[in-house]
Amino acid sequence: MPAERLQKIIAAAGIASRRKAEQLISGGLVSVNGQVVTELGTKADAAQDHIRVNGKLLQGAERHVYLLMNKPKGYVTTVSDPEKRPTVMDLVRGVGARVYPVGRLDYASEGLLLLTNDGELAASLMKAASHVPKTYLVKVAGVPTIADLAKLRAGITIRTKDGKRTRTAPAKIQSVREANNPWFEVTLIEGKNRQIRHMFEEVGHHVEKIKRVKYGPFQLDVHPGKFRHLTLQEVAKLKASLKSPKKQPA
């Protein structure tokens, strides 16, 4: 095999995303043939070289696995949780590969979640510039005004996790069910932490429920807590969605 960058080899082996692999290398946790490597440009041959990550010998590239899950409420979207809460990994036992979530749905949210061991694809999907559309059904407390919804559609400044302020990209928002606590369909082309909750809170409305029903070319089509494998054609569509130009939601 031709030599490839270490972070690409590690990502292909399903150990971590390429970005995380770069952190592992910079942190001195990767060695090649017994020598610790910290330079991100270092190349190696996965078929010939002995590559260790955190002391464990890399066994070579795993078969790429792509899963579509219906995440239930009450699960965290991480590989492990310091608070010992259930994680989505508890729902994907027995798939024959170490997969990890693409992005996050918070503990109280539910719906469509992708998992894979394709680190390169996962990193591409999680980049802000990917602009892969994601659609959610959202129930809010109280009825937002026309002016409130106009602000959300145009983009609004919200507070981030570190306390700073950032502006959201334009969003597509449609009414689904009118009520004292109405439902909306919200489509985003980005994925800031708890973005939808922060958006509605900014105009004075608490979000009661969030369910992701679409991700790029996929629609939610499995029961809560269940998952299915993507077909080769579906994987090709997902990769194509990263390459095609994206339109801003109207």
VOKOL-133373 format. One record per atom (N, C-alpha, C): x, y, z; residue in one letter. Coordinates in steps of 0.2 Angstrom, whole numbers, plus 5000, padded with zeros to 4 digits. Each point is the difference from the previous one (the first is absolute). Layout:
# residues N
XYZa...
END
This chain:
# residues 250
500449945000m499650065000m500450065000m499850064996p500450065001p500050035007p500550045001a500050035007a499450065000a499750005006e499550055000e500150045007e499750065001r500050045006r499749955006r500450015005l499849965006l499350015002l499850075000q499350015002q499549974996q500149994994k499549974995k500049925001k500649975002i500049935002i499649995006i500150045005i499749995006i499250015000i499850054996a499350014998a499749944997a500449974995a499749944996a500049945004a500450005005a499949945005a499550005005a499650065000g499450015004g500250015007g500650035001i500250025007i499750065002i500050054995a499850075002a499950044993a499750055001s499950054994s500750024998s500150034994r500650024998r500350065005r499550045002r500250065004r500249975007r499749955003k500249975006k500649974999k500149974994a500749964999a500650055000a499850064997e500650055000e500150025008e499550005004q500250025007q500449955003q499849934999l500449955003l500750004998l500150024993i500750004998i500450065003i499750065000s500350055003s500149995008s499649965003g500149995007g500549945002g500349984994g500549955002g499849935001g499349984998l499749945002l500149954994l500350024995v500149954994v500749994998v500249944999s500749984998s500049954994s500550014996v500149964994v500749965001v499949945000n500649955001n500450025006n499650015005g500350025007g500250075001g500050044995q500250075001q499450055000q499950045006v499550045001v500050054994v499450024997v499950054995v499650055002v500250064999t499650065002t499950054994t500349994994e499950044994e499449984996e499550044999l499449994996l500149984993l500650024997g500149984993g500349934999g500149965006t500449944999t499649954997t500349964995k499649954997k500349935002k499649954999a500149935001a499749954996a500249945000d499749954996d499649955004d499450005000a499649965005a500149934999a500249984994a500149934999a500749975003a500550055000q500649985002q500350035007q499750065002d500350035006d499649975006d500350005006h499649995006h499850065003h499450025000i499750065002i499649995007i500250035005r499750005006r499650065002r499450005003v499650055002v499949995007v500250045005n499949995007n500349935002n500549984997g500349945002g499849944996g499450014997k499749944997k500250004992k500149944998l500249994993l499450014995l500150044995l499550014995l499949934996l499449984999q499949944996q499950014993q500050064998g499950014993g499350034999g499950024994a499350034999a499449955000a499550035004e499449965001e499650014994e499549954999r499550014995r499650065002r499850044995h499650065002h499349985002h499750035005v499349985002v499750075001v499450004997y499650065000y499349985003y499850035005l499349995004l499650065000l499449994999l499450055002l499649985006l500050045005m499749985006m499450055002m499549975003n499550055003n500250005007n500350065002k500350005007k499450025005k499949965005p499450025005p500250065004p499650035004k500150045005k500449965006k500450045004g500349975005g500649964999g500350014994y500749984998y500450054998y500750005002v500450054998v500449984994v500250044996t500349994993t500750005001t500349955004t500750005001t500249935000t500649985000v500349935000v499949985008v500250045004s499949995008s499850065003s499749995006d499850065004d500250005007d500450055003p500250005006p499550005006p499450024998e499449995005e499749935000e500249964995k499849935000k499350004997k499850054996r499350004997r500149954994r499449974998p500049964994p500350044994p500349974995t500350034994t499749974994t500050034994v499849974994v500449934999v500650005002m500449944999m499749945003m499650015005d499649945003d499549974996d499850044994l499549974996l500349974993l500750005000v500249984993v500549945002v499949965005r500449945001r500049954995r500549974998g500049944995g500050024993g500250064998v500150024993v500649984997v500549975004g500649984998g500550054998g499950065002a500550064999a499950055006a500650045001r499950055005r499850064996r499450025001v499750064997v499950065005v499950064998y499950055004y499650054997y499650045004p499550054997p500350054996p499650024995v500250064995v499650065003v500350045004g499750065003g499649985006g499650045002r499649985007r499350024999r499649965004l499350025002l500050005008l499850065003d500150005007d499549955004d500249995006y499649955004y499350005000y499750064999a499250005000a499850004993a500450004995s499850004993s499949934997s499749994995e499949934997e500150014992e500049944997g499950004993g500649974996g500150024994l500549974995l500750025002l500449955001l500750015002l500449954995l500650024997l500449964997l500649985004l500249944999l500649975003l500449974995l500750005001t500449974995t500749995003t500549964997n500750005001n500450034995n499650034995d500450044995d500150075002d500650015003g500250065003g500150064995g500249984994e500050064995e499350034999e499649954999l499350034998l499750035006l500149975006a499750035006a500250075001a500750014999a500350075001a499750054995a499949984993s499850044995s499250025002s499649955002l499350025002l500050055006l500549995004m499950055006m500350074999m500350014995k500350064998k499450054999k500150065003a499550054999a499950024993a500549994996a499950024992a499749944996a499849955004s499749944996s499350024997s499750045005h499350024998h499549954998h500149945003v499549954998v499450015004v499450014997p499450025004p499749945005p499850035005k499749955006k499350035002k499549965000t499350025001t499849975007t499750055004y499749985006y499350025001y499649965004l499450025002l500150025007l499750065001v500250045007v499350025003v499949995006k499450025004k500350055005k499650065000v500250065004v499550025005v500250035005a499550025005a499850074998a499350024999g499850064998g500050014992g499750054998v500050014993v500450064997v500549984997p500550054997p499650054995p500250065000t499750054996t500349994993t499650044995i500350004993i500750035000i500150055004a500650045000a500649955003a499849965005d500449955003d500349954995d499549974997l500249954995l500450034994l499950074998a500450034995a500750015002a500150015007k500750015002k500349935000k499749955002l500349935000l500249984993l499550024995r500249984993r500550034997r500150075002a500650044997a500649985003a500049985006g500649995004g500050045006g500249975006i500050045006i500649995004i500250055005t500649995004t499849965006t500449945002i499849965005i500750005005i499949985006r500549995004r500349934999r500749995000t500349944999t500249975007t500249935000k500249975006k500550045004k500450034997d500650045004d499850075001d499350014999g499850075002g500050054995g500349994995k500150054994k499450004996k499950054996r499450014995r500249984993r499649964997t500149994993t499450004996t500050024993r499450004996r499949944997r499349985000t499849944996t499950014993t500149954996a499950014992a499250004999a499850024995p499350004998p499749935001p499450005003a499649935001a499450004996a499749944999k499450004997k499549975005k499550045002i499549985005i499350014997i499749945001q499349994998q499549985006q499450035000s499549985005s499849934998s500049955005v499749934999v499449995004v499950035006r499449995003r499950065005r499450044999e499950065003e499649985007e500350035005a499749985007a500350055005a499850005006n500350045005n500749995001n500249934999n500749985000n500149974993n500250044995p500049984993p500649964998p499949964994w500649964997w500250044994w500750004999f500350024994f500449954997f500150014993e500549964997e500650054999e500649995002v500650045000v500549964996v500350044995t500549974996t500650045001t500649985002l500650035001l500649984995l500450044998i500649984996i500750005004i499950005007e500650005005e499749965006e500550005005g499849965006g500450025006g499850065002k500350035006k499749965006k500450005005n499849975006n499350025003n499549965000r499350025003r499750064996r500250004994q499850064996q499350015000q499549964998i499350015000i499750025007i500349975005r499750035007r500250075001r500750014998h500250075001h499650054996h499949984994m499650054995m499450025003m499649955002f499350015002f500050045007f500549985004e500150045006e500150074999e500450014995e500250074998e499450054999e499449974997v499450044999v499549985005v500249975006g499649995006g499549945000g500249954997h499649945000h500549935001h499849975006h500349945002h499849944995h500549964998v499949944996v499849945004v499549974999e499749955004e500349934997e500049994993k500249944997k500350024993k500549954999i500450014993i500149934998i499849994993k500149934997k500350014993k500649984999r500250004993r499849954996r499750024994v499649964996v500449994993v500450054998k500449994994k500750025001k500549974996y500750025000y500249994993y500250054997g500250004993g499549964996g500249954996p499549964996p499649955004p500149995007f499649955003f499450035004f499549955001q499450025004q500049945006q499850025005l499949965006l499549944998l500349945000d499549944998d500149945004d500350015007v500049945004v499750025007v499849955004h499750025006h500550025005h499850045006p500450025005p500449955003p500750015000g500549955003g500249954995g499850004994k500249964995k500450034995k500449964996f500450034995f500049954994f500350034994r500149964994r500650024997r500349954995h500650024997h499850044993h500450054999l499950034993l500249964994l499650004995t500249974994t500650034996t500449974996l500550034996l499750064996l499450004998q499750054996q499950065005q499849995006e499950055005e500650045002e500549965001v500750035001v500250044995v499949984994a500250044994a499750075000a499349995001k499650065001k500250055005k500249975006l500250045005l500750044998l500549964997k500650034998k499950064995k499549984995a499850054995a499750065003a499750005005s499750065003s500550055003s500649975001l500550045003l500450044994l499949974994k500350034994k499650054997k499449995000s499550044996s499950075003s499950054996p499950075004p499450005004p500050035005k499450015005k499650064999k499450005001k499650064999k499850025008k500050065001q499850035007q499249985000q499849985006p499349995001p499650074999p499449994997a499650064998a499550015006a
END
